[in-house]
């Protein structure tokens, strides 16, 4: 049996998804299993622009950014699994369900996004995501995206 697990560093991530600073919210994706699951890593740092206003003197990583980071992780998993680096590949949010924020995230935290594909293969994909910091759940949700995958 061959090991089909893969990883994506920042260079490969940028060859798959179009996001760039300040909206590229995943630093690497580890332990990718085909298009079915993977783990994204986001190192939260004080020099990120959202902290100037969210909130001055008490920086909190926005919850919607956690959901976006999980979605970007999902796109990278699909991109790696379908060998989409350097190809025209569009990903668009369609829905978020059951979003729950459980823990504050701030500078110095490492956000670990565990993403699993619930339904995929066509244009519409559904994922389940869970973001943790040091083993504590920070955010969890299901989300749906349209994947504009080249033929």
Z-matrix of the N, CA and C atoms (Angstrom, degrees):
N
C 1 1.452
C 2 1.531 1 108.68
N 3 1.324 2 116.72 1 131.03
C 4 1.459 3 120.10 2 -179.82
C 5 1.521 4 110.48 3 -92.86
N 6 1.318 5 115.63 4 150.20
C 7 1.460 6 121.76 5 178.03
C 8 1.520 7 107.95 6 -84.88
N 9 1.327 8 116.89 7 116.37
C 10 1.463 9 120.90 8 -177.10
C 11 1.523 10 111.93 9 -99.29
N 12 1.308 11 117.70 10 15.49
C 13 1.462 12 121.07 11 179.99
C 14 1.517 13 110.27 12 -78.29
N 15 1.323 14 114.54 13 147.74
C 16 1.462 15 120.52 14 -178.39
C 17 1.519 16 109.07 15 -138.70
N 18 1.320 17 115.68 16 175.65
C 19 1.463 18 123.18 17 175.23
C 20 1.524 19 108.41 18 -138.74
N 21 1.335 20 115.23 19 161.49
C 22 1.466 21 119.89 20 175.66
C 23 1.520 22 108.47 21 -134.99
N 24 1.336 23 116.20 22 118.99
C 25 1.459 24 120.16 23 174.31
C 26 1.533 25 108.54 24 -85.75
N 27 1.316 26 117.34 25 179.06
C 28 1.460 27 120.82 26 -174.94
C 29 1.530 28 112.37 27 -61.72
N 30 1.333 29 117.86 28 -33.25
C 31 1.464 30 120.00 29 178.61
C 32 1.530 31 111.02 30 -65.20
N 33 1.324 32 117.61 31 -43.93
C 34 1.461 33 120.93 32 179.14
C 35 1.531 34 110.48 33 -68.98
N 36 1.324 35 116.99 34 -40.35
C 37 1.472 36 120.50 35 177.86
C 38 1.525 37 109.98 36 -55.38
N 39 1.328 38 117.91 37 -45.09
C 40 1.459 39 121.55 38 -178.83
C 41 1.526 40 112.74 39 -70.61
N 42 1.307 41 117.71 40 -17.36
C 43 1.469 42 121.06 41 174.98
C 44 1.530 43 111.25 42 -84.46
N 45 1.353 44 116.16 43 -13.15
C 46 1.470 45 120.50 44 -178.06
C 47 1.522 46 111.92 45 -103.27
N 48 1.347 47 117.58 46 -51.34
C 49 1.466 48 119.99 47 -177.72
C 50 1.524 49 110.12 48 -107.65
N 51 1.337 50 117.60 49 152.13
C 52 1.460 51 120.71 50 -175.30
C 53 1.529 52 115.01 51 -82.90
N 54 1.305 53 118.72 52 -8.03
C 55 1.465 54 121.98 53 -175.02
C 56 1.528 55 111.35 54 -63.17
N 57 1.349 56 115.13 55 143.03
C 58 1.451 57 121.95 56 177.16
C 59 1.523 58 108.81 57 -139.28
N 60 1.320 59 116.63 58 167.94
C 61 1.450 60 121.60 59 178.14
C 62 1.521 61 109.47 60 -52.97
N 63 1.303 62 118.27 61 135.12
C 64 1.466 63 128.37 62 9.00
C 65 1.523 64 113.96 63 -96.05
N 66 1.348 65 117.64 64 14.39
C 67 1.456 66 118.58 65 -175.86
C 68 1.521 67 114.12 66 -109.66
N 69 1.316 68 118.35 67 9.04
C 70 1.462 69 121.18 68 171.61
C 71 1.521 70 106.12 69 -84.43
N 72 1.326 71 116.70 70 111.88
C 73 1.469 72 121.16 71 -168.92
C 74 1.521 73 113.74 72 -114.37
N 75 1.316 74 117.20 73 21.75
C 76 1.468 75 120.79 74 174.93
C 77 1.529 76 107.41 75 -137.55
N 78 1.338 77 115.78 76 128.29
C 79 1.466 78 121.35 77 -177.48
C 80 1.519 79 113.01 78 -90.19
N 81 1.329 80 116.44 79 -32.98
C 82 1.466 81 120.90 80 176.13
C 83 1.522 82 107.94 81 -161.64
N 84 1.320 83 114.85 82 160.23
C 85 1.462 84 120.83 83 175.95
C 86 1.516 85 106.35 84 -126.93
N 87 1.319 86 115.20 85 125.90
C 88 1.469 87 121.13 86 -175.68
C 89 1.523 88 110.03 87 -116.29
N 90 1.288 89 115.95 88 159.91
C 91 1.461 90 123.13 89 173.34
C 92 1.530 91 112.45 90 53.61
N 93 1.327 92 117.08 91 49.58
C 94 1.465 93 122.14 92 179.03
C 95 1.523 94 108.53 93 -79.94
N 96 1.339 95 116.04 94 127.05
C 97 1.463 96 122.02 95 177.07
C 98 1.521 97 108.61 96 -112.21
N 99 1.333 98 116.63 97 94.70
C 100 1.466 99 121.07 98 -178.84
C 101 1.520 100 110.72 99 53.57
N 102 1.326 101 116.62 100 -130.30
C 103 1.463 102 121.06 101 175.42
C 104 1.526 103 110.64 102 -106.20
N 105 1.336 104 117.55 103 14.50
C 106 1.468 105 119.57 104 -171.83
C 107 1.518 106 115.17 105 -95.81
N 108 1.326 107 118.14 106 -30.28
C 109 1.463 108 118.88 107 -178.61
C 110 1.519 109 110.70 108 -166.78
N 111 1.328 110 114.60 109 162.93
C 112 1.453 111 121.27 110 176.15
C 113 1.514 112 110.14 111 -176.77
N 114 1.320 113 115.68 112 172.39
C 115 1.463 114 121.56 113 -177.35
C 116 1.524 115 108.55 114 -127.61
N 117 1.333 116 115.84 115 120.39
C 118 1.447 117 121.58 116 177.32
C 119 1.520 118 110.71 117 -97.37
N 120 1.324 119 115.93 118 151.10
C 121 1.463 120 122.24 119 179.25
C 122 1.527 121 108.76 120 -123.81
N 123 1.329 122 115.93 121 130.82
C 124 1.467 123 123.08 122 175.26
C 125 1.517 124 107.61 123 -127.54
N 126 1.316 125 116.86 124 116.78
C 127 1.459 126 121.51 125 175.06
C 128 1.522 127 107.83 126 -88.94
N 129 1.306 128 116.77 127 113.96
C 130 1.462 129 122.14 128 -177.30
C 131 1.529 130 108.14 129 -84.70
N 132 1.351 131 116.37 130 124.27
C 133 1.462 132 120.28 131 -177.46
C 134 1.523 133 111.02 132 -124.71
N 135 1.308 134 116.25 133 153.85
C 136 1.465 135 122.57 134 -176.63
C 137 1.522 136 113.19 135 -65.30
N 138 1.331 137 117.82 136 -23.83
C 139 1.466 138 119.98 137 -176.36
C 140 1.530 139 113.51 138 -82.55
N 141 1.324 140 118.80 139 9.59
C 142 1.464 141 121.45 140 177.83
C 143 1.532 142 109.37 141 -77.54
N 144 1.337 143 116.74 142 139.15
C 145 1.464 144 120.42 143 -171.14
C 146 1.528 145 115.36 144 -62.85
N 147 1.311 146 119.59 145 -26.80
C 148 1.466 147 120.13 146 -178.37
C 149 1.529 148 112.44 147 -64.45
N 150 1.320 149 117.38 148 -23.14
C 151 1.473 150 119.29 149 -176.45
C 152 1.525 151 113.45 150 -75.11
N 153 1.327 152 118.35 151 -13.82
C 154 1.467 153 118.67 152 176.27
C 155 1.528 154 110.94 153 -68.72
N 156 1.317 155 117.62 154 -24.77
C 157 1.455 156 120.30 155 -179.38
C 158 1.506 157 114.67 156 -123.74
N 159 1.334 158 118.46 157 -5.24
C 160 1.476 159 121.60 158 -175.00
C 161 1.517 160 109.63 159 -131.43
N 162 1.202 161 125.36 160 75.34
C 163 1.457 162 129.96 161 -1.79
C 164 1.515 163 107.41 162 -126.80
N 165 1.343 164 119.05 163 141.86
C 166 1.462 165 120.22 164 -179.66
C 167 1.537 166 110.87 165 -55.58
N 168 1.320 167 115.46 166 128.10
C 169 1.463 168 120.69 167 179.89
C 170 1.518 169 114.27 168 83.11
N 171 1.325 170 118.60 169 -13.57
C 172 1.461 171 122.56 170 178.95
C 173 1.533 172 108.30 171 -148.12
N 174 1.345 173 118.14 172 73.92
C 175 1.460 174 120.86 173 -173.95
C 176 1.528 175 113.09 174 -65.24
N 177 1.338 176 115.59 175 127.25
C 178 1.463 177 122.97 176 177.64
C 179 1.526 178 108.04 177 -128.77
N 180 1.313 179 115.85 178 126.06
C 181 1.465 180 121.14 179 176.98
C 182 1.527 181 107.64 180 -68.39
N 183 1.344 182 118.77 181 122.86
C 184 1.464 183 120.86 182 -175.97
C 185 1.532 184 113.03 183 -59.97
N 186 1.321 185 115.22 184 138.10
C 187 1.458 186 120.71 185 179.49
C 188 1.512 187 113.25 186 -57.93
N 189 1.325 188 116.82 187 -40.02
C 190 1.471 189 118.87 188 179.82
C 191 1.527 190 111.16 189 -64.31
N 192 1.341 191 117.22 190 -26.46
C 193 1.460 192 119.77 191 175.71
C 194 1.531 193 110.66 192 -69.63
N 195 1.330 194 116.84 193 -33.18
C 196 1.469 195 119.24 194 176.38
C 197 1.526 196 110.20 195 -64.04
N 198 1.329 197 116.37 196 -43.21
C 199 1.465 198 120.19 197 178.51
C 200 1.530 199 109.49 198 -64.09
N 201 1.319 200 117.50 199 -43.82
C 202 1.469 201 121.32 200 177.98
C 203 1.531 202 110.70 201 -61.60
N 204 1.326 203 117.65 202 -40.31
C 205 1.468 204 120.87 203 178.67
C 206 1.525 205 110.82 204 -62.40
N 207 1.334 206 116.91 205 -38.77
C 208 1.469 207 119.89 206 176.57
C 209 1.526 208 110.62 207 -66.67
N 210 1.335 209 117.00 208 -39.37
C 211 1.468 210 120.62 209 178.68
C 212 1.529 211 110.88 210 -65.26
N 213 1.326 212 117.15 211 -41.45
C 214 1.460 213 119.89 212 177.01
C 215 1.525 214 110.75 213 -63.61
N 216 1.325 215 116.57 214 -38.63
C 217 1.472 216 120.80 215 176.03
C 218 1.526 217 109.87 216 -60.20
N 219 1.328 218 116.60 217 -44.72
C 220 1.470 219 120.84 218 178.91
C 221 1.524 220 111.06 219 -59.87
N 222 1.331 221 116.87 220 -43.43
C 223 1.464 222 120.62 221 179.70
C 224 1.525 223 111.23 222 -62.47
N 225 1.317 224 116.86 223 -39.33
C 226 1.476 225 120.15 224 178.41
C 227 1.523 226 110.07 225 -66.80
N 228 1.324 227 117.52 226 -42.41
C 229 1.473 228 120.70 227 178.34
C 230 1.531 229 110.12 228 -57.14
N 231 1.328 230 116.49 229 -48.73
C 232 1.462 231 120.72 230 178.88
C 233 1.526 232 110.15 231 -63.84
N 234 1.331 233 117.00 232 -43.27
C 235 1.463 234 120.99 233 179.81
C 236 1.516 235 113.14 234 -60.74
N 237 1.324 236 116.95 235 -42.44
C 238 1.469 237 120.60 236 177.40
C 239 1.529 238 109.58 237 -68.65
N 240 1.339 239 116.27 238 -46.89
C 241 1.460 240 120.63 239 -177.65
C 242 1.515 241 113.86 240 -61.14
N 243 1.343 242 117.25 241 -32.72
C 244 1.464 243 121.67 242 -178.95
C 245 1.531 244 112.59 243 -103.10
N 246 1.332 245 116.74 244 9.22
C 247 1.471 246 122.73 245 177.88
C 248 1.532 247 111.41 246 55.19
N 249 1.340 248 116.46 247 56.56
C 250 1.465 249 122.18 248 -175.11
C 251 1.530 250 114.42 249 -102.04
N 252 1.322 251 117.72 250 8.93
C 253 1.467 252 119.36 251 177.81
C 254 1.521 253 109.87 252 -57.74
N 255 1.341 254 115.75 253 136.95
C 256 1.460 255 123.46 254 177.72
C 257 1.530 256 113.80 255 65.98
N 258 1.326 257 117.21 256 19.70
C 259 1.466 258 120.72 257 177.32
C 260 1.520 259 108.50 258 -116.79
N 261 1.321 260 116.79 259 156.59
C 262 1.464 261 120.73 260 176.04
C 263 1.525 262 107.50 261 -67.83
N 264 1.337 263 115.35 262 116.30
C 265 1.460 264 120.54 263 -173.97
C 266 1.519 265 107.71 264 -143.07
N 267 1.312 266 116.56 265 112.43
C 268 1.457 267 120.73 266 179.89
C 269 1.512 268 111.19 267 -106.25
N 270 1.328 269 116.09 268 142.11
C 271 1.461 270 122.25 269 177.97
C 272 1.520 271 107.20 270 -133.33
N 273 1.323 272 115.96 271 130.08
C 274 1.458 273 120.22 272 -176.55
C 275 1.519 274 110.36 273 -136.17
N 276 1.328 275 115.93 274 128.38
C 277 1.462 276 121.62 275 176.43
C 278 1.520 277 110.44 276 -59.28
N 279 1.311 278 117.51 277 139.88
C 280 1.460 279 122.16 278 174.06
C 281 1.529 280 111.62 279 -119.49
N 282 1.337 281 116.87 280 -36.91
C 283 1.469 282 119.43 281 -176.90
C 284 1.516 283 110.18 282 -161.27
N 285 1.330 284 114.81 283 153.69
C 286 1.463 285 122.70 284 171.69
C 287 1.523 286 106.41 285 -130.23
N 288 1.317 287 117.31 286 132.44
C 289 1.461 288 121.54 287 -177.37
C 290 1.521 289 110.48 288 -129.88
N 291 1.320 290 115.19 289 142.65
C 292 1.461 291 120.71 290 173.94
C 293 1.510 292 113.91 291 60.62
N 294 1.329 293 117.39 292 34.58
C 295 1.462 294 120.40 293 -178.72
C 296 1.523 295 109.21 294 -70.36
N 297 1.323 296 115.30 295 128.63
C 298 1.464 297 121.34 296 178.31
C 299 1.522 298 108.46 297 -134.45
N 300 1.333 299 115.02 298 132.35
C 301 1.464 300 120.75 299 175.52
C 302 1.521 301 107.23 300 -107.28
N 303 1.323 302 116.73 301 125.90
C 304 1.458 303 121.70 302 -171.12
C 305 1.519 304 114.57 303 -115.26
N 306 1.340 305 116.72 304 -19.12
C 307 1.465 306 120.46 305 -172.96
C 308 1.511 307 109.45 306 -152.58
N 309 1.316 308 116.37 307 142.42
C 310 1.459 309 121.55 308 174.52
C 311 1.532 310 109.08 309 -71.49
N 312 1.338 311 115.78 310 141.69
C 313 1.457 312 122.58 311 177.59
C 314 1.524 313 107.34 312 -122.84
N 315 1.322 314 116.69 313 136.70
C 316 1.453 315 120.01 314 -178.11
C 317 1.512 316 112.49 315 -146.33
N 318 1.323 317 116.41 316 -178.22
C 319 1.463 318 121.57 317 -179.72
C 320 1.531 319 111.12 318 -54.05
N 321 1.323 320 114.55 319 137.38
C 322 1.462 321 120.96 320 -178.84
C 323 1.523 322 112.65 321 96.47
N 324 1.337 323 116.85 322 -16.16
C 325 1.468 324 120.10 323 179.30
C 326 1.528 325 110.51 324 -81.61
N 327 1.314 326 115.83 325 149.17
C 328 1.452 327 122.53 326 171.21
C 329 1.520 328 106.79 327 -109.35
N 330 1.318 329 115.67 328 115.89
C 331 1.458 330 122.13 329 -179.53
C 332 1.524 331 108.04 330 -89.50
N 333 1.314 332 115.74 331 124.66
C 334 1.470 333 122.40 332 179.53
C 335 1.526 334 107.19 333 -109.81
N 336 1.336 335 117.24 334 114.14
C 337 1.453 336 122.24 335 -177.41
C 338 1.525 337 110.58 336 -103.36
N 339 1.325 338 115.78 337 111.39
C 340 1.461 339 121.43 338 177.33
C 341 1.522 340 107.12 339 -95.45
N 342 1.330 341 116.19 340 117.19
C 343 1.461 342 121.27 341 -175.17
C 344 1.525 343 109.56 342 -122.49
N 345 1.324 344 114.87 343 135.46
C 346 1.461 345 122.11 344 -179.61
C 347 1.521 346 108.81 345 -129.39
N 348 1.318 347 116.61 346 136.93
C 349 1.466 348 121.03 347 176.52
C 350 1.518 349 109.14 348 -81.15
N 351 1.322 350 116.07 349 124.92
C 352 1.459 351 121.51 350 176.17
C 353 1.526 352 110.91 351 -92.46
N 354 1.344 353 115.89 352 -35.82
C 355 1.466 354 121.66 353 179.35
C 356 1.519 355 107.74 354 -152.25
N 357 1.307 356 116.51 355 134.41
C 358 1.459 357 119.25 356 -179.46
C 359 1.504 358 111.95 357 -163.97
N 360 1.307 359 114.94 358 -175.84
C 361 1.454 360 120.57 359 176.58
C 362 1.516 361 113.35 360 111.88
N 363 1.312 362 118.25 361 -29.51
C 364 1.467 363 121.48 362 177.29
C 365 1.510 364 109.78 363 -105.95
N 366 1.326 365 115.98 364 -143.77
C 367 1.471 366 120.55 365 178.49
C 368 1.525 367 111.86 366 -80.94
N 369 1.327 368 117.84 367 -32.02
C 370 1.464 369 121.44 368 -176.41
C 371 1.533 370 109.73 369 -105.70
N 372 1.336 371 114.22 370 124.44
C 373 1.462 372 121.37 371 -178.97
C 374 1.523 373 108.43 372 -120.03
N 375 1.327 374 116.38 373 145.72
C 376 1.466 375 120.82 374 176.29
C 377 1.527 376 108.08 375 -123.38
N 378 1.324 377 115.06 376 138.37
C 379 1.459 378 121.57 377 -176.18
C 380 1.525 379 110.89 378 -130.47
N 381 1.316 380 114.56 379 157.52
C 382 1.462 381 121.97 380 170.80
C 383 1.510 382 106.05 381 -118.83
N 384 1.341 383 116.20 382 131.63
C 385 1.451 384 119.81 383 -178.66
C 386 1.514 385 112.34 384 -130.06
N 387 1.308 386 113.66 385 150.74
C 388 1.455 387 121.14 386 177.57
C 389 1.518 388 107.59 387 -144.18
N 390 1.337 389 116.05 388 123.24
C 391 1.463 390 121.07 389 179.43
C 392 1.520 391 108.99 390 -108.12
N 393 1.320 392 116.30 391 131.64
C 394 1.460 393 120.63 392 -178.77
C 395 1.522 394 110.67 393 -129.20
N 396 1.326 395 114.87 394 157.43
C 397 1.461 396 123.04 395 171.29
C 398 1.509 397 106.10 396 -129.14
N 399 1.327 398 116.76 397 120.38
C 400 1.464 399 122.52 398 -179.25
C 401 1.525 400 112.00 399 49.31
N 402 1.338 401 116.27 400 41.55
C 403 1.456 402 121.69 401 176.83
C 404 1.521 403 115.36 402 83.64
N 405 1.324 404 117.74 403 -8.08
C 406 1.466 405 121.98 404 178.57
C 407 1.518 406 109.84 405 -93.05
N 408 1.331 407 117.60 406 132.34
C 409 1.462 408 120.74 407 179.33
C 410 1.527 409 109.72 408 -68.96
N 411 1.325 410 115.67 409 127.61
C 412 1.469 411 122.08 410 176.84
C 413 1.525 412 110.54 411 -102.67
N 414 1.330 413 117.11 412 -36.32
C 415 1.460 414 121.80 413 -177.27
C 416 1.521 415 108.81 414 -157.04
N 417 1.334 416 115.89 415 145.42
C 418 1.456 417 120.29 416 173.33
C 419 1.519 418 108.84 417 -146.09
N 420 1.322 419 116.30 418 147.83
C 421 1.460 420 120.45 419 179.84
C 422 1.522 421 110.52 420 -172.08
N 423 1.318 422 114.87 421 171.34
C 424 1.462 423 122.94 422 166.50
C 425 1.514 424 105.80 423 -114.34
N 426 1.317 425 116.17 424 147.09
C 427 1.461 426 119.31 425 179.19
C 428 1.511 427 109.77 426 -147.70
N 429 1.336 428 113.86 427 152.68
C 430 1.459 429 122.05 428 -177.43
C 431 1.528 430 108.04 429 -119.38
N 432 1.324 431 115.55 430 140.72
C 433 1.464 432 120.39 431 179.50
C 434 1.523 433 109.73 432 -139.50
N 435 1.323 434 114.60 433 149.30
C 436 1.459 435 120.29 434 171.30
C 437 1.519 436 106.40 435 -93.78
N 438 1.309 437 115.50 436 126.89
C 439 1.459 438 122.07 437 178.63
C 440 1.515 439 108.05 438 -106.45
N 441 1.304 440 116.30 439 115.63
C 442 1.457 441 122.23 440 178.18
C 443 1.532 442 106.50 441 -92.71
N 444 1.326 443 114.82 442 82.46
C 445 1.465 444 122.70 443 -173.43
C 446 1.522 445 109.49 444 -90.52
N 447 1.345 446 117.73 445 129.76
C 448 1.461 447 119.36 446 177.75
C 449 1.522 448 111.91 447 -64.57
N 450 1.298 449 115.90 448 149.17
C 451 1.472 450 120.69 449 -179.31
C 452 1.503 451 110.78 450 -91.47
